[in-house]
């Protein structure tokens, strides 16, 4: 999970695995109705596509964007392999997919793992549950062979859901957590750590490039850094403490005035979160500053304001990371423009915490360096 220093960070390592992602139009808003969505997904199902070459050691998977902002990719589980579409999430540590035992209505729209079809499946009696910002699940811990492209983790512990709540209308089959082991709710060793321990990854690092172009693929790469995906130098930020992808942020400003995070705060770099989330009071203040008006669960602005609104600047370790209005204002299927700032309901109110999700990460190539407990950021190409 962590990137090496110096030349090793900007060159191809001995073992780099890339998983390209492809953004697509939102299915939630352009395809109304469960049956239409289900039929679309069946007709446009992704098949595992690999292009591997010894030397460059690249593996490509088509991935697609959920709700215009979340990114999912294909993995396989079991022997013979069964294919699943999962969210690669730096905000959590557990891998889980839907099981045939799940009776929640949303499970019927997901691909279910058929444990009885796998010769390498091994059950346990351990149960667990996870609460996410968008929903929650309960499941049981099991073991089987998991593949991410050419990376193979044998006897990998993961979760099979028996209950899923709050994930209605989101076409994904599970989550692949890429955070540290201590944040695992199931107690299972995360797949990245297993791959590292089994010698499948030469360097303990991975990185994300989340494309802004619907026609070009986004990429998550394991074991090295491809400098062609970013401009300039990587800026390295030490973690607040080893064990969580959180860093200290200096401030959030607009027009040279601090509008949040005055005196410093905590920032979570989270590929599994679509928006930029923070404390309610401060988020509401930002909405007022950009003259956004509430309508239902979203805040809207005039689309013409996108060209005049100033960038919002996130300052981390003395480096400014501006996010322009074109990035923090998105357009829905009706042509209306809404903001991407949202209240974070999970973080404790005692500590000011901001979650830098895909809106931020589309602007900045991100490197997660487990070997040195740090995150690298650079302007994405």
VENTATA-V337257 format. One record per pair of residues at least 24 apart in sequence whose C-alpha atoms are under 10 Angstrom apart, sorted by the first residue. I is the first residue (numbers start at 0). J is the second residue. Records with the same first field share a line. If there is no record, write none. Layout:
I = J, J
This chain:
0 = 89, 177, 178, 179, 191, 192, 195, 200, 202, 203, 204, 205, 206, 220, 221, 222, 223, 366, 367, 368, 369, 370, 371, 372, 373, 374
1 = 202, 203, 204, 205, 206, 221, 222, 223, 366, 367, 368, 369, 370, 371, 372, 373, 374, 375
2 = 202, 203, 204, 205, 206, 221, 222, 223, 224, 235, 366, 367, 368, 369, 370, 371, 372, 373, 374, 375
3 = 202, 203, 204, 205, 222, 223, 224, 366, 367, 368, 369, 370, 371, 373
4 = 235, 368, 370, 371
6 = 224
7 = 202, 223, 224
8 = 202, 204, 222, 223, 224, 225, 226, 233, 366, 368, 375
9 = 223, 224, 225, 226, 227, 232, 233
10 = 223, 224, 225, 226, 227
11 = 54, 55, 56, 222, 223, 224, 225, 226
12 = 54, 55, 56, 200, 201, 202, 221, 222, 223, 224, 225
13 = 53, 54, 55, 56, 200, 201, 202, 222, 223
14 = 53, 54, 55, 56, 57, 150, 199, 200, 201, 202, 220, 221, 222, 223
15 = 54, 55, 56, 57, 58, 150, 200, 201, 202, 204, 205, 220, 221, 222, 223, 224, 225
16 = 51, 55, 56, 57, 58, 59, 147, 148, 149, 150, 200, 205, 218, 219, 220, 221, 222, 223, 224
17 = 50, 51, 56, 57, 58, 59, 60, 147, 148, 149, 205, 206, 207, 217, 218, 219, 220, 221, 222, 223, 224, 225
18 = 49, 57, 58, 59, 60, 61, 62, 72, 73, 147, 148, 207, 208, 216, 217, 218, 219, 220, 221
19 = 58, 59, 60, 61, 62, 63, 71, 72, 207, 208, 209, 210, 215, 216, 217, 218, 219, 220
20 = 59, 60, 61, 62, 63, 64, 70, 71, 72, 73, 207, 208, 209, 210, 213, 214, 215, 216, 217, 218, 219
21 = 60, 61, 62, 63, 64, 70, 71, 72, 209, 210, 211, 212, 213, 214, 215, 216, 217, 218
22 = 61, 62, 63, 64, 65, 66, 67, 68, 69, 70, 71, 209, 210, 211, 212, 213, 214, 215, 216, 217
23 = 62, 63, 64, 65, 66, 67, 68, 70, 212, 213, 214
24 = 63, 64, 65, 66, 67, 68, 213, 331, 332
25 = 63, 64, 65, 66, 67, 68, 69, 331, 332
26 = 64, 65, 66, 67, 168, 169, 170, 332
27 = 65, 66, 67, 167, 168, 169, 170, 332
28 = 66, 67, 168, 331, 332, 333
29 = 66, 331, 332, 333
31 = 168
32 = 168
33 = 108, 167, 168
34 = 108
36 = 108, 168, 169, 170
37 = 107, 108, 109, 168, 170
40 = 108, 170
44 = 84
45 = 72, 73, 82, 83, 84
46 = 73, 82, 83
47 = 72, 73, 74, 75, 82, 83, 148
48 = 73, 148
49 = 148, 149
50 = 148, 149
51 = 148, 149
56 = 149
57 = 148, 149, 220, 221
58 = 147, 148, 149, 150, 220, 221
59 = 147, 148, 149, 216, 218, 219, 220
60 = 147, 148, 216, 217, 218, 219
61 = 216, 217, 218
62 = 86, 216, 217, 218
63 = 213, 216, 217
64 = 170, 209, 210, 213, 217
65 = 168, 169, 170, 171, 273
66 = 168, 169, 170, 273, 331
67 = 211, 213, 273, 329, 330, 331, 357
68 = 209, 211, 270, 271, 272, 273, 274, 329, 356, 357, 358, 361
69 = 169, 209, 270, 271, 272, 273, 274, 356, 357, 358
70 = 171, 209, 210, 217, 218, 270, 271, 272, 273, 357
71 = 170, 171, 172, 173, 174, 175, 271
72 = 147, 171, 174, 175, 218, 219
73 = 146, 147, 148, 171, 172
74 = 145, 146, 147, 148, 150, 175
75 = 112, 144, 145, 146, 147, 148, 151
76 = 112, 113, 114, 117, 119, 120, 142, 143, 144, 145, 146, 147, 151, 152, 153, 155, 157
77 = 112, 113, 114, 115, 116, 117, 118, 119, 120, 142, 143, 144, 145, 146, 153, 154, 155
78 = 114, 116, 117, 118, 119, 120, 143, 144, 145
79 = 116, 117, 118, 119, 144
80 = 116, 117, 144, 145, 146
81 = 110, 111, 112, 113, 114, 116, 117, 145, 146
82 = 110, 111, 112, 145, 146, 172
83 = 109, 110, 111, 112, 171, 172, 173, 174
84 = 109, 110, 170, 171, 172, 173, 174, 175
85 = 170, 171, 172, 173, 174, 175, 176
86 = 171, 172, 173, 174, 175, 176, 270, 271, 272
87 = 173, 174, 175, 176, 177, 207, 219, 269, 270, 271
88 = 174, 175, 176, 177, 178, 268, 269, 270, 271, 272
89 = 175, 176, 177, 178, 179, 243, 244, 267, 268, 269, 270, 271, 272, 356, 367
90 = 131, 175, 176, 177, 178, 179, 182, 243, 244, 245, 267, 268, 269, 270, 271, 272, 354, 356
91 = 129, 131, 174, 175, 176, 177, 178, 179, 180, 181, 182, 183, 184, 189, 243, 244, 269, 270, 271
92 = 174, 175, 176, 177, 178, 179, 180, 181, 182, 183, 184, 185, 186, 187, 188, 189, 190, 191, 243
93 = 129, 156, 157, 158, 173, 174, 175, 176, 177, 178, 179, 180, 182, 183, 184, 185, 186, 187, 188, 189, 190
94 = 140, 145, 155, 156, 157, 158, 159, 173, 174, 175, 176, 177, 183, 185, 187, 188, 189, 190
95 = 136, 137, 138, 139, 140, 141, 156, 157, 158, 159, 160, 172, 173, 174, 175, 176, 185
96 = 138, 157, 158, 159, 160, 161, 171, 172, 173, 174, 175
97 = 136, 138, 158, 159, 160, 161, 162, 163, 171, 172, 173, 174
98 = 138, 139, 158, 159, 160, 161, 162, 172, 173
99 = 159, 160, 161
100 = 138, 159, 160, 161, 162
101 = 137, 138, 159, 160, 161, 162, 163
102 = 160, 161, 162, 163
103 = 136, 160, 161, 162, 163, 164
104 = 162, 163, 164, 166, 167
105 = 162, 163, 164, 165, 166, 167, 168, 169, 170
106 = 160, 161, 162, 163, 164, 166, 167, 171, 172
108 = 167, 168, 169, 170, 171, 172
109 = 169, 170, 171, 172, 173
110 = 170, 171, 172, 173
111 = 159, 160, 172, 173
112 = 159, 160, 172
114 = 141, 142, 143, 159
117 = 143, 144
118 = 143, 144
119 = 143, 144, 153, 154
120 = 144, 154, 155
121 = 154, 155, 156
122 = 156
123 = 156
125 = 158, 185, 186
126 = 158, 159, 160, 161, 184, 185, 186
127 = 158, 159, 160, 183, 184, 185, 186
128 = 158, 160, 161, 162, 163, 184, 185
129 = 163, 183, 184, 185
130 = 164, 184, 345
131 = 165, 166, 271, 272, 345
132 = 165, 271, 272, 343, 344, 345, 346
133 = 164, 165, 166, 167, 272
134 = 163, 164, 165, 166, 167
135 = 162, 163, 164, 165, 166
136 = 160, 161, 162, 163, 164, 165, 166, 173
137 = 161, 162, 163, 164, 185
138 = 162, 163, 185
139 = 185
140 = 185, 186, 187
141 = 187
142 = 187
145 = 190, 194
146 = 190, 194
147 = 190, 221
149 = 199
150 = 191, 194, 199, 200, 221
151 = 190, 193, 194, 197, 199, 200
152 = 190, 191, 192, 193, 194, 195, 196, 197, 198, 199
153 = 190, 193, 194, 197
154 = 193
155 = 187, 188, 189, 190, 193, 194
156 = 185, 186, 187, 188, 189, 190, 193
157 = 185, 186, 187, 188, 189, 190
158 = 185, 187
174 = 271
175 = 271
176 = 270, 271
177 = 205, 243, 244, 269, 270, 271, 367
178 = 242, 243, 244, 269, 367, 369
179 = 241, 242, 243, 244, 369
180 = 242, 243
181 = 241, 242, 243
182 = 242, 243
191 = 221, 369
192 = 369
195 = 222
202 = 368, 369, 370
203 = 367, 368, 369, 370, 371
204 = 366, 367, 368, 369, 370, 371, 372, 374
205 = 365, 366, 367, 368, 369
206 = 364, 365, 366, 367, 368, 374, 375, 376
207 = 270, 360, 361, 363, 364, 365, 366, 367, 379
208 = 360, 361, 362, 363, 364, 365, 366, 379, 380
209 = 270, 357, 358, 359, 360, 361, 362, 363, 364, 365, 379
210 = 357, 360, 361, 362, 363, 364, 379, 380
211 = 326, 358, 361, 362, 379, 380
212 = 361
217 = 361
218 = 364
219 = 365, 366
220 = 366
221 = 366, 367
222 = 368
223 = 366, 368
224 = 365, 366
226 = 364, 377, 379, 380
227 = 379, 380
228 = 363, 364, 365, 377, 378, 379, 380
229 = 362, 363, 364, 365, 376, 377, 378, 379, 380
230 = 363, 364, 377, 378, 379, 380
231 = 377, 378, 379, 380
232 = 375, 376, 377, 378
233 = 363, 364, 365, 366, 374, 375, 376, 377, 378
234 = 315, 316, 318, 365, 366, 374, 375, 376, 377, 378
235 = 315, 316, 365, 366, 367, 368, 373, 374, 375, 376, 377
236 = 315, 316, 318, 368, 372, 373, 374, 375, 376
237 = 316, 368, 371, 372, 373, 374, 375
238 = 266, 267, 368, 371, 372, 373, 374
239 = 265, 266, 372, 373
240 = 372, 373
241 = 369, 371, 372, 373
242 = 369, 372
243 = 267, 268, 369, 372, 373
244 = 268, 269, 367, 368, 369, 372, 373, 374
245 = 269, 352, 353, 354, 355, 373, 374
246 = 315, 316, 373, 374
247 = 314, 315, 316, 352
248 = 313, 314, 315, 316, 317, 318, 352, 353
249 = 313, 314, 315, 316, 317, 318, 319
250 = 312, 313, 314, 315, 316, 317, 319
251 = 311, 312, 313, 314, 315, 319, 320, 321, 353
252 = 285, 310, 311, 312, 313, 314, 319, 321
253 = 285, 288, 289, 308, 309, 310, 311, 312, 313, 321
254 = 308, 309, 310, 311, 312
255 = 311, 312
256 = 312
257 = 311, 312, 313
258 = 282, 284, 285, 288, 311, 312
259 = 284, 285, 313, 351, 353
260 = 313, 314, 351, 352, 353
261 = 351
263 = 314, 315, 351, 352
264 = 315, 350, 351, 352, 353
265 = 350, 351, 352, 353, 354
266 = 313, 315, 351, 352, 353, 354, 355
267 = 352, 353, 354, 355, 356
268 = 353, 354, 355, 356, 357, 359, 360, 365, 367, 374
269 = 354, 355, 356, 357, 359, 360
270 = 354, 355, 356, 357, 358, 359, 360, 361, 365
271 = 355, 356, 357
272 = 354, 355, 356, 357, 358
273 = 339, 340, 354, 355, 356, 357, 358, 359, 360
274 = 327, 338, 339, 340, 341, 342, 354, 355, 356, 357, 358, 359, 360
275 = 327, 338, 339, 340, 341, 342, 343, 353, 354, 355, 356, 357, 358, 359, 360
276 = 339, 340, 341, 342, 343, 344, 346, 352, 353, 354, 355, 356
277 = 340, 341, 342, 343, 344, 345, 346, 351, 352, 353, 354, 355
278 = 341, 342, 343, 344, 345, 346, 347, 348, 350, 351, 352, 353, 354
279 = 340, 341, 342, 343, 344, 348
280 = 342
281 = 340, 341, 342, 351
282 = 340, 341, 342, 343, 353
283 = 340, 341, 342
285 = 311, 338, 340, 341
286 = 338, 339, 340, 341
289 = 324, 338
291 = 336, 337, 338
292 = 337, 338
293 = 337, 338
294 = 337
296 = 341
297 = 336, 337, 338, 339, 340, 341
298 = 328, 336, 337, 338, 339, 340, 341
299 = 328, 329, 330, 335, 336, 337, 338, 339
300 = 328, 329, 330, 335, 336, 337, 338
301 = 328, 335, 336, 337
302 = 328, 329, 330, 334, 335, 336, 337
303 = 336
304 = 328, 336
305 = 329, 336
313 = 355, 359
315 = 376
318 = 376
320 = 359, 362, 363, 376, 377, 378
321 = 359, 362, 363, 378
322 = 358, 359, 360, 361, 362, 363
323 = 359, 362
326 = 358, 359, 361, 362
327 = 358, 359
328 = 358
329 = 358
